[in-house]
Amino acid sequence: MTTYTILIILSGLVIFSYLFDLVASKTKIPSVLLLLLLGIGLRLLVDNLQLHTFNFLSILPTLGTVGLILIVFEGSLELKYDKEKNKIIRSAFLSAFFILISTIALITFIIYQISHQSLYVCIANAIPFSVISSAIAIPSAAALNNQDKEFVIYESSFSDILGIIIFNFAITNPAISYSSFISLGLSTFLIILFSAIACVVLLYIMGKLVHHIKFFLIISILILVYAIGQSYHLSSLVLILSTGLFLNNADTIQNAWFRGVFLYKNLSADLSQLYQLSAESAFILRTFFFVIFGFTMNIYELNDKPVLANGLFILISIYAIRWVCLKFFKEGIPSPIVYIAPRGLISILLYFNLPNSLKIPQVGTSFLFLVVLGSSLVMTIGLMLSNRKKETQI
């Protein structure tokens, strides 16, 4: 394959992704679903032509991690904080926490019935299927009203953060003791402290940089700090979310010393450019990640009836628990938010980070693909029906 052929393919994928975004804005079909189908189509074409390809699985976790960072950062840069939003933040956190714990418990039971492995192994495998993907949820919430959109951004981000914390705790503590919880508390305190320091330092750096290249530097620092934190099993996504929130709300801090040292004239314009760069970079990475994930899937394994049946049980469990919990933690009618519970980038990343000793053959990549695809389809149909109902009422 020549250099020019590779360039044609890469640029073509970006163009298709842009068109899919336009389609998504009109039809409520998530662009991620279309990207997955494009990846599957490319795989079928390659198989029919008997072409040799690169082992894309080796780069998938890296693409997904950087994409997750940028998507959460982009979403947090949209959020403006005021005291009136404490209620939304609290309800989003409680919703994310109780839905996550309940879903892990029920999916653990399903996986245990499938595999008859130990409870610890079943819990570790259940976590990736229980976390809402902010990479899909945040873009899909764009058409909702501001209150629902903010709820989805907070809830999906909290779900990612809590999912990573629980996942790290599970794979590093085969035997749970008092020292396990002490270690968890210490790591949580460290990442909060680390996040507070990083927020202030990054804002100071932004104000002092005079070079014409500054925003990729900021993003590179964020990725570096995230990677260092994750290598020590810290939940560094807290840092990404808090940094975006802090930067976008720094101008509301009234302390005279803080305003004099950290705020500067072009802060608003810089934040606008940083948001734009983050959004466009996230778009590119999301495009390649989901096309590659679709490409690497062996769809012929989906003919396995037990995989289909068990995947259906998991999907029913996800939405049943979500509907019940949202009745408690979200005021008003939970629709269409009840449908926004996609599994995607974060689920894939957590699954690939499972140690080989904990992986269950019956819960393989085809099983994961089925849940990712199924949850995207449920979200698509739910949003379309909600939108049609709203138009009928008008």
C-alpha positions, -999 to 999 in steps of 0.1 A, spaced: 0 0 0 15 33 -11 18 65 10 -8 82 -13 -33 53 -8 -29 56 30 -35 94 28 -66 89 6 -80 64 31 -73 86 62 -87 117 47 -117 98 34 -125 85 69 -124 120 82 -147 133 55 -171 104 61 -170 111 98 -179 148 92 -208 137 70 -219 113 97 -220 142 122 -243 161 98 -265 130 95 -265 126 133 -277 162 138 -307 156 116 -316 120 124 -305 115 160 -285 85 148 -251 87 168 -222 92 145 -203 66 165 -228 40 154 -222 49 117 -184 48 123 -187 13 137 -207 2 107 -182 18 84 -154 -1 102 -174 -34 97 -180 -26 61 -142 -20 55 -134 -53 72 -158 -72 50 -143 -55 19 -107 -63 30 -117 -99 37 -133 -103 3 -103 -87 -15 -79 -108 7 -57 -79 16 -31 -79 44 -36 -53 70 -18 -39 101 -26 -52 136 -48 -23 146 -55 -37 180 -20 -26 191 -28 11 187 -65 10 197 -59 16 235 -37 46 229 -61 62 204 -90 56 228 -72 70 259 -62 103 242 -97 105 227 -113 100 261 -91 128 276 -100 152 249 -137 145 249 -140 149 287 -119 180 286 -140 194 258 -172 187 277 -159 203 309 -149 234 291 -186 240 282 -197 239 318 -203 271 338 -207 267 375 -229 286 399 -245 276 432 -278 269 416 -262 240 397 -252 222 430 -284 203 428 -278 190 392 -242 181 401 -253 162 433 -281 143 415 -258 135 386 -231 121 410 -256 101 430 -272 88 398 -238 78 383 -227 61 416 -258 41 423 -265 31 387 -228 20 384 -228 -1 416 -262 -17 408 -253 -25 373 -220 -40 383 -238 -62 408 -264 -74 383 -240 -80 354 -216 -98 378 -245 -122 385 -251 -127 348 -215 -133 340 -213 -158 369 -242 -177 355 -225 -178 321 -189 -187 332 -191 -201 368 -158 -183 375 -149 -169 409 -169 -139 421 -137 -117 420 -131 -125 383 -168 -119 374 -168 -85 391 -136 -75 373 -153 -84 340 -186 -67 348 -171 -33 354 -163 -24 317 -199 -32 308 -213 -10 336 -197 23 328 -215 50 307 -193 61 278 -189 99 280 -173 98 245 -207 88 231 -231 103 257 -217 139 256 -220 144 218 -254 127 218 -267 151 244 -260 181 222 -297 185 211 -311 183 246 -321 214 267 -293 230 287 -303 214 320 -305 178 306 -273 183 286 -254 194 317 -268 165 336 -256 140 309 -221 157 309 -217 155 346 -233 120 350 -213 104 322 -180 120 334 -187 109 369 -195 74 356 -162 73 338 -143 85 369 -160 62 393 -157 33 369 -119 38 366 -116 41 404 -135 9 410 -117 -9 381 -83 1 394 -93 -10 429 -106 -43 417 -75 -54 396 -50 -43 423 -68 -59 452 -76 -96 446 -80 -98 484 -98 -69 500 -87 -57 535 -86 -26 556 -53 -15 539 -71 -17 505 -95 10 515 -68 31 532 -49 29 499 -80 39 480 -86 69 503 -50 80 500 -50 77 462 -82 97 460 -68 124 482 -36 125 461 -54 129 428 -77 157 442 -46 175 455 -27 169 423 -57 182 403 -59 214 423 -22 221 418 -24 213 381 -54 236 375 -36 266 390 -3 258 373 -19 254 339 -38 286 342 -6 304 351 13 289 322 -15 300 298 -11 335 310 27 336 306 31 319 273 39 343 244 48 317 218 23 313 190 20 276 198 4 273 232 -27 251 231 -12 219 220 14 224 247 -14 227 273 -31 196 259 2 177 259 8 186 295 -27 173 304 -21 140 286 14 137 303 -1 142 337 -30 119 330 -6 91 319 17 96 349 -13 94 372 -28 63 355 6 45 357 3 48 395 -33 36 393 -47 71 402 -80 81 386 -65 109 365 -98 116 347 -107 137 378 -78 160 368 -91 164 333 -127 172 344 -116 196 371 -91 214 349 -117 221 322 -142 233 349 -116 254 366 -103 271 335 -139 279 323 -149 293 357 -117 310 368 -131 344 360 -158 340 386 -133 338 415 -134 372 432 -102 370 453 -81 401 444 -47 384 447 -59 355 425 -73 378 398 -42 399 398 -18 369 394 -36 344 373 -63 361 352 -52 380 321 -68 400 293 -71 374 266 -82 345 288 -117 343 273 -103 343 237 -77 316 247 -103 294 262 -125 297 231 -95 286 210 -85 258 234 -121 245 233 -121 245 195 -88 227 193 -99 201 218 -132 195 200 -115 191 166 -88 169 180 -114 147 198 -133 145 165 -103 131 147 -94 106 174 -130 94 179 -132 89 141 -102 66 139 -109 48 172 -145 36 164 -137 28 127 -107 7 139 -128 -10 166 -155 -19 141 -128 -31 117 -112 -54 143 -144 -71 152 -152 -106 139 -189 -101 132 -193 -138 123 -191 -146 160 -224 -127 165 -242 -158 150 -235 -175 183 -270 -176 199 -257 -177 236 -237 -145 229 -268 -128 215 -290 -140 244 -266 -130 271 -259 -97 255 -296 -90 254 -299 -99 292 -271 -74 299 -288 -46 278 -321 -52 296 -304 -50 330 -286 -18 321 -318 1 311 -340 -14 338 -316 -3 366 -311 31 349 -349 37 347 -354 29 384 -324 50 397 -333 80 375 -368 80 391 -350 87 424 -322 110 414 -336 130 384 -365 154 388 -392 152 361 -396 126 334 -363 108 329 -369 104 291 -349 109 269 -320 108 294 -329 72 304 -318 61 269 -285 79 271 -264 51 286 -241 40 258 -212 17 263 -182 26 241 -148 40 244 -143 37 282 -158 2 282 -134 -9 254 -104 7 272 -112 -10 305 -118 -43 288 -84 -42 271 -67 -33 304 -80 -64 321 -50 -87 329 -51 -119 308 -55 -139 340 -88 -122 346 -103 -125 311 -132 -149 306 -134 -167 272 -172 -166 272 -171 -128 276 -149 -119 247 -146 -90 223 -176 -101 203 -197 -99 235 -183 -64 242 -190 -53 206 -226 -66 209 -232 -45 241 -216 -14 226 -236 -17 194 -268 -26 212 -266 3 237 -260 27 208 -290 14 189 -312 17 220 -300 53 225 -307 61 188 -342 47 189 -350 63 222 -338 98 212 -357 95 179 -389 85 196 -385 112 223 -379 138 196 -409 127 176 -431 128 207 -419 163 215 -427 175 179 -462 159 182 -469 178 214 -458 211 198 
